[in-house]
Amino acid sequence: MHEVAVPRLNANDETYLLVEWLCAEGQWVRHGEPIAVVETSKTATEVTAERDGILHHVRPARSECRHNDVLALLFPGPTPYEKFRARRDGDGGDDEDGDGSVEGPVLTNSARLLADAHGVSAERLRNLGKRVIKRADVARVVRTAEPEPEVERRELPRNQRAVAEVVSESHRTIPPGFVAVKVNVDRALACAGRLAHRTRRLIGLPELVVKAIGWLPAQFPLFFVTPLGDNTVRPATGAHVGLTIDVGNGLFVPVVREVGQLGITRISEILLDYRTRAVQDRGFGPGELSDANIVLALHNDPDVVLAGPLVHPGHVCVVGLAGICQELALDDEGAVAPRKICNLGLTYDHRLVNGGDAVRFLRAIKTMLEAPEELDWEGDG
Amino acid sequence: MRSERVVENLNRALGGLLDADPNTYLLGEDLADPYGGAFKATKGLSSRYPGQVLSTPISESAVVGVAGGLALAGNKAIVEVMFSDFVTLAFDQIVNFASKSVTMYGQWVPIRLIVRCPTGGRRGYGPTHSQSLQKHFMGVPGLSLYELSPFRDSLATFHEMIASGGPCLFFEDKVLYTSRMYLNGVVDDLFSFDHLDARGTVARVWADDGDDPDCVLICPGGLVHRAVSAARSMLIEDELTCQILVPAKLYPFDFEPVLPLLRQSRLICVVEDSTAGGTWGADLAHAIHGLLWGRLGRPVRLVHARDSVIPAAAHLERSVLVQDSTIRRAVKESLANA
């Protein structure tokens, strides 16, 4: 089989017009015989057969063609010609290789990739009734073709939905940094015991840490501000410490206001009240859950080594109190002795506070907890 | 039915003008049959209208001067400058005589003069037969600029120019001559077109109606094929939706029909064949910045030919003149910058 291509007839025209066929489909033509008339913008020219053969019209008369387009096929004899015709008719049409030459939508490259990957048929795409099919269109077809299996759905409790909203917002908007320090809590626990005995209140490490945070706004004002965006902040009026309380009835973050002005006794009363209400699932009023400017995340169950909670939107940092662990360490004489330690972590908004600031902040708490006897825990200032 | 070639449409339009009014004259070098003009736009016309179609000596200043005089005397005059590069020789007649004559006689005097300018490269004609000089005629009081478009019957554009009563330049991209007019809203298998105004002054080419376009390309008629090719590859390969606006009247520019579309687009890009510096596109961009300030997501992007004379060798010419790939690169670059 020989292909007759459209010759270069004119340097200026991009397309020519195939005016008419001079020889019929299936006719035997001789080398040099004119078979078609092609017209440029300037003149009409005859295209001749380049060898003897049986002619097949690839293009219809009155159609446009370009230089090098295949105009006709020449078969050396009736057998190959008939075979070609039979195969062609068997394919049932002129879109032999599905190259989109029949009317159909045009697919963008990424749409085609997706359609191929999921075996989406040309017919499905044609049925969309769109001329241009983008990736999103194919994605819709794929989704409807493979419906999600029916699964049982249960909505999260209201409280957890609120948590989800806050942590998602935090994750989306706050670029965090994290640092933790190890605190020797032997003396802090002893101090808490003495305070508890004297005041007949429940006083432990969380109460001491809350009180300690209350002493820090003067030295570390930036840890208590409210970020307002555009690199501006609203200064703080004091330490309002939110406490994460989760006793199995959901997570709540009630606030202890103006911690700097409260003694350890009052703080312990408030914490006990919050815990009791959480256990009894009595809930909190909206006023008790808002206006914190820093959060103490209580992860102080035994064997909790480290906690890195998320910074609440509107805050600069969150302090994470891990559980108390016993370890062996060398004492001043070089003898091995047991001691109790606790890791204190700080997650902070790195746009406002840097790692060095965070370490100084944690060390300030550490210093208070490691030498608690020097402080007036019961004072309200 | 097959559509006619652009040059056939132009020829028919010129014939229509000559036929409608015997006081219409067509002047230029080698216009008369059998040659019929360098690009065959006037083929057959001198035979049909022998007293109205006149071949002239090779002096653009003289030809435009005579035409200006005919127009001043109440006739309609059309000049073909064989290659628009040589319209510079008639600059004085156009700017200082024809354009000013409208207002310099104590009362408004119509000057029905059209200077046809076969323009642009991509045919290997070299530095002095390939330029696009539209920008040199911008902002001349009384002078209007139009461009040949495959979307608009040239007769309508000629009628509009004559009705304006002022001198007009009509830029005709030479490659466009042998391409086909677009009819019935069809550009190809992918793109359609319509007109944004009842008179058909601004054509809009679009593929994927529905979503707001990522980009609106504004280009004169000569750039239509390159713009459509760029829009096609951006749609297929980058999934970027472009609409193309093709104004028949370049200057003064009427923004009213196009503003609603411009407001919806993420990017506006003006494409032209001239080199950068004091161009039609820059003038358009400046006006759009003023009209849509505060709404634009990014500056209007301009695409020009390189700062160079136009080489004759095809591969060098391609590297200087705007190609479809130039447009696509510019649009993607602008859209990548927030």
Interface residues (C-beta under 8 A of the other chain):
Chain A: A11 N12 D13 E14 T15 L17 T40 S41 K42 R62 E64 V106 L107 T108 N109 S110 A111 K130 R131 V132 K134 R135
Chain B: R2 R5 V7 K40 R123 V175 Y177 T178 S179 R180 D189 L190 A207 D208 L235 I236 E237 E239
